[in-house]
Amino acid sequence: MKSILKGTLTTGSIYFTAFMGIFTLMGLGFVGPTQGILYSLTFLLAAFLLAAFHTLWFTDAAIKHLSYSLRILSFSITAYASLVLCALLGNWFPAANLYAWIIFTGIFLVILAAFCIGYQIRFKRAGENFDEALRKYHEENEKRQEDGRASK
């Protein structure tokens, strides 16, 4: 059931992205570059840039050996720069407003910290599950070996 739900959510996300892209481009053609259209285009751009940077920094597709700390730092820098670019292109808020940039940066850092903490919890649980499965395997293996010695 969990995999069906996950597949449904993934498919829904793909459809949503496709619809947003298609209808945003249609809107651009019909009414021109209104603020709402610019928001949609730059949000889509930001989503694809962050996905690309996530793939670059957190998989072995391009970079094989890099510490987790450097991966987080590299992702953070490139993601923040991408979001700044999108914010400027899409006029998400007045570019000259220092207070808006401080809030924008703070929100970015809070979300980044939440994701890092979430991944740490997930990987810790996965490691604990692996350790438990390995312990059970060793116990069963020892028991089989003892049973094999006892029958000889």
Secondary structure, 3 states (H helix, E strand, C coil): CHHHHHHHHHHHHHHHHHHHHHHHHHHHHHHCCCHHHHHHHHHHHHHHHHHHHHHHHHCCCCCCCCCHHHHHHHHHHHHHHHHHHHHHHHCCCCCCCHHHHHHHHHHHHHHHHHHHHHHHHHHHHHHHHHHHHHHHHHHHHHHHHHHHHHCC
